[in-house]
């Protein structure tokens, strides 16, 4: 199973995204907040990801989860993503 891990950095210039396939990291990238949706959904599509793990300050990551859920439905026609806080 492929998984996307998003490590939120509320005070850093980048959000860190990691793609795991069978618990092995296969890709990592740092993105600015304004590019997060586009890059995240590119990875989701490329690796057929359905599970997203969120790591970082809980309130901050809840905002990212909401942002991704809204973009998934309105822009990318995806409503079957599962989010988990790790």
PDB file as gemmi writes it, atoms N, CA and C in Angstrom:
CRYST1    1.000    1.000    1.000  90.00  90.00  90.00 P 1                      
ATOM      1  N   UNK A   1       0.839  -1.176   0.000  1.00  0.00           N  
ATOM      2  CA  UNK A   1       0.000   0.000   0.000  1.00  0.00           C  
ATOM      3  C   UNK A   1       0.889   1.246   0.000  1.00  0.00           C  
ATOM      4  N   UNK A   2       0.528   2.204  -0.817  1.00  0.00           N  
ATOM      5  CA  UNK A   2       1.260   3.461  -0.890  1.00  0.00           C  
ATOM      6  C   UNK A   2       0.625   4.478   0.049  1.00  0.00           C  
ATOM      7  N   UNK A   3       1.480   5.233   0.733  1.00  0.00           N  
ATOM      8  CA  UNK A   3       1.027   6.211   1.711  1.00  0.00           C  
ATOM      9  C   UNK A   3       1.787   7.509   1.514  1.00  0.00           C  
ATOM     10  N   UNK A   4       1.091   8.616   1.744  1.00  0.00           N  
ATOM     11  CA  UNK A   4       1.718   9.933   1.726  1.00  0.00           C  
ATOM     12  C   UNK A   4       1.790  10.430   3.157  1.00  0.00           C  
ATOM     13  N   UNK A   5       2.971  10.848   3.581  1.00  0.00           N  
ATOM     14  CA  UNK A   5       3.161  11.455   4.894  1.00  0.00           C  
ATOM     15  C   UNK A   5       3.441  12.936   4.671  1.00  0.00           C  
ATOM     16  N   UNK A   6       2.664  13.782   5.328  1.00  0.00           N  
ATOM     17  CA  UNK A   6       2.891  15.225   5.261  1.00  0.00           C  
ATOM     18  C   UNK A   6       3.347  15.685   6.630  1.00  0.00           C  
ATOM     19  N   UNK A   7       4.541  16.230   6.679  1.00  0.00           N  
ATOM     20  CA  UNK A   7       5.108  16.771   7.919  1.00  0.00           C  
ATOM     21  C   UNK A   7       4.956  18.278   7.850  1.00  0.00           C  
ATOM     22  N   UNK A   8       4.020  18.799   8.622  1.00  0.00           N  
ATOM     23  CA  UNK A   8       3.734  20.229   8.596  1.00  0.00           C  
ATOM     24  C   UNK A   8       4.735  21.028   9.414  1.00  0.00           C  
ATOM     25  N   UNK A   9       5.176  22.117   8.853  1.00  0.00           N  
ATOM     26  CA  UNK A   9       6.112  23.035   9.509  1.00  0.00           C  
ATOM     27  C   UNK A   9       5.485  24.423   9.544  1.00  0.00           C  
ATOM     28  N   UNK A  10       4.727  24.755  10.610  1.00  0.00           N  
ATOM     29  CA  UNK A  10       4.024  26.038  10.630  1.00  0.00           C  
ATOM     30  C   UNK A  10       4.936  27.260  10.546  1.00  0.00           C  
ATOM     31  N   UNK A  11       6.171  27.141  10.992  1.00  0.00           N  
ATOM     32  CA  UNK A  11       7.068  28.286  10.982  1.00  0.00           C  
ATOM     33  C   UNK A  11       8.208  28.138   9.987  1.00  0.00           C  
ATOM     34  N   UNK A  12       8.231  27.034   9.264  1.00  0.00           N  
ATOM     35  CA  UNK A  12       9.278  26.800   8.277  1.00  0.00           C  
ATOM     36  C   UNK A  12       8.808  27.204   6.888  1.00  0.00           C  
ATOM     37  N   UNK A  13       9.747  27.341   5.969  1.00  0.00           N  
ATOM     38  CA  UNK A  13       9.370  27.749   4.612  1.00  0.00           C  
ATOM     39  C   UNK A  13       8.742  26.618   3.792  1.00  0.00           C  
ATOM     40  N   UNK A  14       8.928  25.380   4.228  1.00  0.00           N  
ATOM     41  CA  UNK A  14       8.455  24.240   3.449  1.00  0.00           C  
ATOM     42  C   UNK A  14       7.642  23.273   4.288  1.00  0.00           C  
ATOM     43  N   UNK A  15       6.704  22.595   3.621  1.00  0.00           N  
ATOM     44  CA  UNK A  15       6.004  21.445   4.170  1.00  0.00           C  
ATOM     45  C   UNK A  15       6.714  20.238   3.548  1.00  0.00           C  
ATOM     46  N   UNK A  16       6.957  19.228   4.318  1.00  0.00           N  
ATOM     47  CA  UNK A  16       7.680  18.048   3.820  1.00  0.00           C  
ATOM     48  C   UNK A  16       6.686  16.948   3.454  1.00  0.00           C  
ATOM     49  N   UNK A  17       6.836  16.399   2.262  1.00  0.00           N  
ATOM     50  CA  UNK A  17       5.985  15.309   1.787  1.00  0.00           C  
ATOM     51  C   UNK A  17       6.864  14.108   1.507  1.00  0.00           C  
ATOM     52  N   UNK A  18       6.421  12.956   2.000  1.00  0.00           N  
ATOM     53  CA  UNK A  18       7.151  11.702   1.816  1.00  0.00           C  
ATOM     54  C   UNK A  18       6.193  10.653   1.276  1.00  0.00           C  
ATOM     55  N   UNK A  19       6.617   9.919   0.270  1.00  0.00           N  
ATOM     56  CA  UNK A  19       5.815   8.823  -0.267  1.00  0.00           C  
ATOM     57  C   UNK A  19       6.447   7.518   0.190  1.00  0.00           C  
ATOM     58  N   UNK A  20       5.611   6.647   0.765  1.00  0.00           N  
ATOM     59  CA  UNK A  20       6.058   5.336   1.216  1.00  0.00           C  
ATOM     60  C   UNK A  20       5.339   4.261   0.420  1.00  0.00           C  
ATOM     61  N   UNK A  21       6.092   3.277  -0.021  1.00  0.00           N  
ATOM     62  CA  UNK A  21       5.536   2.102  -0.679  1.00  0.00           C  
ATOM     63  C   UNK A  21       5.997   0.895   0.120  1.00  0.00           C  
ATOM     64  N   UNK A  22       5.045   0.159   0.665  1.00  0.00           N  
ATOM     65  CA  UNK A  22       5.354  -1.000   1.508  1.00  0.00           C  
ATOM     66  C   UNK A  22       6.336  -0.622   2.614  1.00  0.00           C  
ATOM     67  N   UNK A  23       6.066   0.498   3.282  1.00  0.00           N  
ATOM     68  CA  UNK A  23       6.854   1.010   4.413  1.00  0.00           C  
ATOM     69  C   UNK A  23       8.272   1.419   4.049  1.00  0.00           C  
ATOM     70  N   UNK A  24       8.555   1.630   2.791  1.00  0.00           N  
ATOM     71  CA  UNK A  24       9.870   2.099   2.349  1.00  0.00           C  
ATOM     72  C   UNK A  24       9.705   3.454   1.665  1.00  0.00           C  
ATOM     73  N   UNK A  25      10.489   4.427   2.095  1.00  0.00           N  
ATOM     74  CA  UNK A  25      10.401   5.763   1.509  1.00  0.00           C  
ATOM     75  C   UNK A  25      10.927   5.723   0.079  1.00  0.00           C  
ATOM     76  N   UNK A  26      10.101   6.165  -0.861  1.00  0.00           N  
ATOM     77  CA  UNK A  26      10.524   6.147  -2.262  1.00  0.00           C  
ATOM     78  C   UNK A  26      10.644   7.555  -2.849  1.00  0.00           C  
ATOM     79  N   UNK A  27      10.076   8.550  -2.170  1.00  0.00           N  
ATOM     80  CA  UNK A  27      10.218   9.917  -2.657  1.00  0.00           C  
ATOM     81  C   UNK A  27       9.993  10.882  -1.504  1.00  0.00           C  
ATOM     82  N   UNK A  28      10.718  11.996  -1.525  1.00  0.00           N  
ATOM     83  CA  UNK A  28      10.499  13.058  -0.548  1.00  0.00           C  
ATOM     84  C   UNK A  28      10.705  14.397  -1.235  1.00  0.00           C  
ATOM     85  N   UNK A  29       9.942  15.382  -0.781  1.00  0.00           N  
ATOM     86  CA  UNK A  29      10.004  16.700  -1.394  1.00  0.00           C  
ATOM     87  C   UNK A  29       9.568  17.743  -0.376  1.00  0.00           C  
ATOM     88  N   UNK A  30      10.148  18.915  -0.453  1.00  0.00           N  
ATOM     89  CA  UNK A  30       9.724  20.051   0.340  1.00  0.00           C  
ATOM     90  C   UNK A  30       8.997  21.028  -0.561  1.00  0.00           C  
ATOM     91  N   UNK A  31       7.810  21.469  -0.135  1.00  0.00           N  
ATOM     92  CA  UNK A  31       7.029  22.393  -0.951  1.00  0.00           C  
ATOM     93  C   UNK A  31       6.575  23.580  -0.124  1.00  0.00           C  
ATOM     94  N   UNK A  32       6.427  24.706  -0.786  1.00  0.00           N  
ATOM     95  CA  UNK A  32       5.873  25.876  -0.125  1.00  0.00           C  
ATOM     96  C   UNK A  32       4.370  25.676   0.022  1.00  0.00           C  
ATOM     97  N   UNK A  33       3.796  26.334   0.997  1.00  0.00           N  
ATOM     98  CA  UNK A  33       2.379  26.149   1.315  1.00  0.00           C  
ATOM     99  C   UNK A  33       1.486  26.411   0.109  1.00  0.00           C  
ATOM    100  N   UNK A  34       1.797  27.407  -0.689  1.00  0.00           N  
ATOM    101  CA  UNK A  34       0.934  27.729  -1.834  1.00  0.00           C  
ATOM    102  C   UNK A  34       0.959  26.655  -2.922  1.00  0.00           C  
ATOM    103  N   UNK A  35       1.943  25.767  -2.898  1.00  0.00           N  
ATOM    104  CA  UNK A  35       2.037  24.682  -3.876  1.00  0.00           C  
ATOM    105  C   UNK A  35       1.612  23.327  -3.310  1.00  0.00           C  
ATOM    106  N   UNK A  36       1.210  23.295  -2.059  1.00  0.00           N  
ATOM    107  CA  UNK A  36       0.937  22.026  -1.378  1.00  0.00           C  
ATOM    108  C   UNK A  36      -0.131  21.193  -2.088  1.00  0.00           C  
ATOM    109  N   UNK A  37      -1.268  21.799  -2.406  1.00  0.00           N  
ATOM    110  CA  UNK A  37      -2.346  21.033  -3.043  1.00  0.00           C  
ATOM    111  C   UNK A  37      -1.883  20.411  -4.354  1.00  0.00           C  
ATOM    112  N   UNK A  38      -1.297  21.214  -5.204  1.00  0.00           N  
ATOM    113  CA  UNK A  38      -0.881  20.742  -6.527  1.00  0.00           C  
ATOM    114  C   UNK A  38       0.120  19.600  -6.428  1.00  0.00           C  
ATOM    115  N   UNK A  39       1.134  19.760  -5.586  1.00  0.00           N  
ATOM    116  CA  UNK A  39       2.170  18.729  -5.449  1.00  0.00           C  
ATOM    117  C   UNK A  39       1.607  17.480  -4.779  1.00  0.00           C  
ATOM    118  N   UNK A  40       0.818  17.661  -3.719  1.00  0.00           N  
ATOM    119  CA  UNK A  40       0.251  16.517  -3.010  1.00  0.00           C  
ATOM    120  C   UNK A  40      -0.627  15.688  -3.950  1.00  0.00           C  
ATOM    121  N   UNK A  41      -1.479  16.344  -4.729  1.00  0.00           N  
ATOM    122  CA  UNK A  41      -2.367  15.590  -5.608  1.00  0.00           C  
ATOM    123  C   UNK A  41      -1.641  15.006  -6.809  1.00  0.00           C  
ATOM    124  N   UNK A  42      -0.531  15.603  -7.196  1.00  0.00           N  
ATOM    125  CA  UNK A  42       0.304  14.978  -8.229  1.00  0.00           C  
ATOM    126  C   UNK A  42       0.869  13.655  -7.702  1.00  0.00           C  
ATOM    127  N   UNK A  43       1.369  13.662  -6.469  1.00  0.00           N  
ATOM    128  CA  UNK A  43       1.898  12.437  -5.862  1.00  0.00           C  
ATOM    129  C   UNK A  43       0.788  11.410  -5.635  1.00  0.00           C  
ATOM    130  N   UNK A  44      -0.373  11.874  -5.184  1.00  0.00           N  
ATOM    131  CA  UNK A  44      -1.508  10.978  -4.950  1.00  0.00           C  
ATOM    132  C   UNK A  44      -1.893  10.262  -6.235  1.00  0.00           C  
ATOM    133  N   UNK A  45      -1.941  11.007  -7.323  1.00  0.00           N  
ATOM    134  CA  UNK A  45      -2.305  10.409  -8.612  1.00  0.00           C  
ATOM    135  C   UNK A  45      -1.195   9.495  -9.120  1.00  0.00           C  
ATOM    136  N   UNK A  46       0.050   9.959  -9.052  1.00  0.00           N  
ATOM    137  CA  UNK A  46       1.178   9.194  -9.597  1.00  0.00           C  
ATOM    138  C   UNK A  46       1.359   7.852  -8.899  1.00  0.00           C  
ATOM    139  N   UNK A  47       1.163   7.832  -7.573  1.00  0.00           N  
ATOM    140  CA  UNK A  47       1.414   6.605  -6.808  1.00  0.00           C  
ATOM    141  C   UNK A  47       0.128   5.909  -6.335  1.00  0.00           C  
ATOM    142  N   UNK A  48      -1.024   6.355  -6.820  1.00  0.00           N  
ATOM    143  CA  UNK A  48      -2.312   5.769  -6.449  1.00  0.00           C  
ATOM    144  C   UNK A  48      -2.460   5.677  -4.927  1.00  0.00           C  
ATOM    145  N   UNK A  49      -2.350   6.814  -4.277  1.00  0.00           N  
ATOM    146  CA  UNK A  49      -2.385   6.902  -2.816  1.00  0.00           C  
ATOM    147  C   UNK A  49      -3.815   7.142  -2.343  1.00  0.00           C  
ATOM    148  N   UNK A  50      -4.208   6.425  -1.309  1.00  0.00           N  
ATOM    149  CA  UNK A  50      -5.523   6.606  -0.680  1.00  0.00           C  
ATOM    150  C   UNK A  50      -5.402   6.978   0.792  1.00  0.00           C  
ATOM    151  N   UNK A  51      -4.201   6.807   1.377  1.00  0.00           N  
ATOM    152  CA  UNK A  51      -3.980   7.064   2.798  1.00  0.00           C  
ATOM    153  C   UNK A  51      -2.948   8.175   2.974  1.00  0.00           C  
ATOM    154  N   UNK A  52      -3.326   9.171   3.764  1.00  0.00           N  
ATOM    155  CA  UNK A  52      -2.427  10.293   4.038  1.00  0.00           C  
ATOM    156  C   UNK A  52      -2.215  10.377   5.542  1.00  0.00           C  
ATOM    157  N   UNK A  53      -0.961  10.311   5.951  1.00  0.00           N  
ATOM    158  CA  UNK A  53      -0.593  10.492   7.354  1.00  0.00           C  
ATOM    159  C   UNK A  53      -0.153  11.930   7.551  1.00  0.00           C  
ATOM    160  N   UNK A  54      -0.604  12.532   8.648  1.00  0.00           N  
ATOM    161  CA  UNK A  54      -0.279  13.918   8.957  1.00  0.00           C  
ATOM    162  C   UNK A  54       0.544  13.962  10.233  1.00  0.00           C  
ATOM    163  N   UNK A  55       1.635  14.704  10.194  1.00  0.00           N  
ATOM    164  CA  UNK A  55       2.527  14.813  11.344  1.00  0.00           C  
ATOM    165  C   UNK A  55       2.864  16.279  11.572  1.00  0.00           C  
ATOM    166  N   UNK A  56       2.781  16.697  12.811  1.00  0.00           N  
ATOM    167  CA  UNK A  56       3.094  18.086  13.150  1.00  0.00           C  
ATOM    168  C   UNK A  56       2.105  18.594  14.186  1.00  0.00           C  
ATOM    169  N   UNK A  57       2.119  19.905  14.412  1.00  0.00           N  
ATOM    170  CA  UNK A  57       1.204  20.525  15.369  1.00  0.00           C  
ATOM    171  C   UNK A  57      -0.243  20.223  14.959  1.00  0.00           C  
ATOM    172  N   UNK A  58      -0.998  19.656  15.866  1.00  0.00           N  
ATOM    173  CA  UNK A  58      -2.338  19.126  15.549  1.00  0.00           C  
ATOM    174  C   UNK A  58      -3.256  20.171  14.899  1.00  0.00           C  
ATOM    175  N   UNK A  59      -3.371  21.353  15.475  1.00  0.00           N  
ATOM    176  CA  UNK A  59      -4.264  22.362  14.911  1.00  0.00           C  
ATOM    177  C   UNK A  59      -3.818  22.774  13.514  1.00  0.00           C  
ATOM    178  N   UNK A  60      -2.538  22.889  13.314  1.00  0.00           N  
ATOM    179  CA  UNK A  60      -1.998  23.240  12.002  1.00  0.00           C  
ATOM    180  C   UNK A  60      -2.312  22.147  10.984  1.00  0.00           C  
ATOM    181  N   UNK A  61      -2.127  20.913  11.381  1.00  0.00           N  
ATOM    182  CA  UNK A  61      -2.370  19.793  10.476  1.00  0.00           C  
ATOM    183  C   UNK A  61      -3.860  19.600  10.198  1.00  0.00           C  
ATOM    184  N   UNK A  62      -4.712  19.970  11.141  1.00  0.00           N  
ATOM    185  CA  UNK A  62      -6.148  19.916  10.887  1.00  0.00           C  
ATOM    186  C   UNK A  62      -6.521  20.896   9.772  1.00  0.00           C  
ATOM    187  N   UNK A  63      -5.861  22.037   9.738  1.00  0.00           N  
ATOM    188  CA  UNK A  63      -6.081  22.998   8.657  1.00  0.00           C  
ATOM    189  C   UNK A  63      -5.635  22.445   7.317  1.00  0.00           C  
ATOM    190  N   UNK A  64      -4.501  21.758   7.302  1.00  0.00           N  
ATOM    191  CA  UNK A  64      -4.009  21.139   6.062  1.00  0.00           C  
ATOM    192  C   UNK A  64      -4.961  20.025   5.620  1.00  0.00           C  
ATOM    193  N   UNK A  65      -5.445  19.228   6.574  1.00  0.00           N  
ATOM    194  CA  UNK A  65      -6.403  18.170   6.231  1.00  0.00           C  
ATOM    195  C   UNK A  65      -7.649  18.776   5.581  1.00  0.00           C  
ATOM    196  N   UNK A  66      -8.189  19.825   6.174  1.00  0.00           N  
ATOM    197  CA  UNK A  66      -9.382  20.481   5.630  1.00  0.00           C  
ATOM    198  C   UNK A  66      -9.108  21.014   4.225  1.00  0.00           C  
ATOM    199  N   UNK A  67      -7.958  21.650   4.059  1.00  0.00           N  
ATOM    200  CA  UNK A  67      -7.572  22.197   2.756  1.00  0.00           C  
ATOM    201  C   UNK A  67      -7.494  21.096   1.697  1.00  0.00           C  
ATOM    202  N   UNK A  68      -6.861  19.973   2.038  1.00  0.00           N  
ATOM    203  CA  UNK A  68      -6.713  18.872   1.090  1.00  0.00           C  
ATOM    204  C   UNK A  68      -8.049  18.194   0.791  1.00  0.00           C  
ATOM    205  N   UNK A  69      -8.900  18.042   1.797  1.00  0.00           N  
ATOM    206  CA  UNK A  69     -10.214  17.443   1.563  1.00  0.00           C  
ATOM    207  C   UNK A  69     -11.032  18.304   0.602  1.00  0.00           C  
ATOM    208  N   UNK A  70     -11.026  19.624   0.832  1.00  0.00           N  
ATOM    209  CA  UNK A  70     -11.780  20.529  -0.031  1.00  0.00           C  
ATOM    210  C   UNK A  70     -11.232  20.520  -1.458  1.00  0.00           C  
ATOM    211  N   UNK A  71      -9.914  20.571  -1.604  1.00  0.00           N  
ATOM    212  CA  UNK A  71      -9.306  20.543  -2.935  1.00  0.00           C  
ATOM    213  C   UNK A  71      -9.569  19.202  -3.609  1.00  0.00           C  
ATOM    214  N   UNK A  72      -9.529  18.126  -2.844  1.00  0.00           N  
ATOM    215  CA  UNK A  72      -9.778  16.809  -3.405  1.00  0.00           C  
ATOM    216  C   UNK A  72     -11.162  16.711  -4.016  1.00  0.00           C  
ATOM    217  N   UNK A  73     -12.136  17.270  -3.348  1.00  0.00           N  
ATOM    218  CA  UNK A  73     -13.507  17.196  -3.831  1.00  0.00           C  
ATOM    219  C   UNK A  73     -13.751  18.194  -4.964  1.00  0.00           C  
ATOM    220  N   UNK A  74     -13.373  19.440  -4.766  1.00  0.00           N  
ATOM    221  CA  UNK A  74     -13.711  20.496  -5.731  1.00  0.00           C  
ATOM    222  C   UNK A  74     -12.831  20.510  -6.972  1.00  0.00           C  
ATOM    223  N   UNK A  75     -11.541  20.216  -6.821  1.00  0.00           N  
ATOM    224  CA  UNK A  75     -10.613  20.350  -7.937  1.00  0.00           C  
ATOM    225  C   UNK A  75     -10.222  19.021  -8.563  1.00  0.00           C  
ATOM    226  N   UNK A  76     -10.049  17.993  -7.736  1.00  0.00           N  
ATOM    227  CA  UNK A  76      -9.491  16.734  -8.232  1.00  0.00           C  
ATOM    228  C   UNK A  76     -10.487  15.575  -8.250  1.00  0.00           C  
ATOM    229  N   UNK A  77     -11.732  15.815  -7.879  1.00  0.00           N  
ATOM    230  CA  UNK A  77     -12.793  14.798  -7.869  1.00  0.00           C  
ATOM    231  C   UNK A  77     -12.405  13.545  -7.082  1.00  0.00           C  
ATOM    232  N   UNK A  78     -11.765  13.755  -5.938  1.00  0.00           N  
ATOM    233  CA  UNK A  78     -11.385  12.650  -5.045  1.00  0.00           C  
ATOM    234  C   UNK A  78     -12.063  12.852  -3.694  1.00  0.00           C  
ATOM    235  N   UNK A  79     -12.823  11.873  -3.282  1.00  0.00           N  
ATOM    236  CA  UNK A  79     -13.447  11.964  -1.963  1.00  0.00           C  
ATOM    237  C   UNK A  79     -13.225  10.700  -1.140  1.00  0.00           C  
ATOM    238  N   UNK A  80     -12.248   9.886  -1.566  1.00  0.00           N  
ATOM    239  CA  UNK A  80     -12.004   8.619  -0.876  1.00  0.00           C  
ATOM    240  C   UNK A  80     -10.648   8.568  -0.166  1.00  0.00           C  
ATOM    241  N   UNK A  81     -10.115   9.731   0.194  1.00  0.00           N  
ATOM    242  CA  UNK A  81      -8.834   9.769   0.899  1.00  0.00           C  
ATOM    243  C   UNK A  81      -9.069   9.575   2.389  1.00  0.00           C  
ATOM    244  N   UNK A  82      -8.180   8.818   3.021  1.00  0.00           N  
ATOM    245  CA  UNK A  82      -8.231   8.582   4.456  1.00  0.00           C  
ATOM    246  C   UNK A  82      -7.080   9.329   5.117  1.00  0.00           C  
ATOM    247  N   UNK A  83      -7.378  10.085   6.165  1.00  0.00           N  
ATOM    248  CA  UNK A  83      -6.368  10.849   6.889  1.00  0.00           C  
ATOM    249  C   UNK A  83      -6.158  10.258   8.277  1.00  0.00           C  
ATOM    250  N   UNK A  84      -4.893  10.246   8.705  1.00  0.00           N  
ATOM    251  CA  UNK A  84      -4.543   9.718  10.034  1.00  0.00           C  
ATOM    252  C   UNK A  84      -3.458  10.617  10.613  1.00  0.00           C  
ATOM    253  N   UNK A  85      -3.575  10.920  11.901  1.00  0.00           N  
ATOM    254  CA  UNK A  85      -2.551  11.705  12.586  1.00  0.00           C  
ATOM    255  C   UNK A  85      -1.535  10.772  13.232  1.00  0.00           C  
ATOM    256  N   UNK A  86      -0.272  11.017  12.915  1.00  0.00           N  
ATOM    257  CA  UNK A  86       0.794  10.163  13.454  1.00  0.00           C  
ATOM    258  C   UNK A  86       1.790  10.978  14.242  1.00  0.00           C  
TER     259      UNK A  86                                                      
END                                                                             
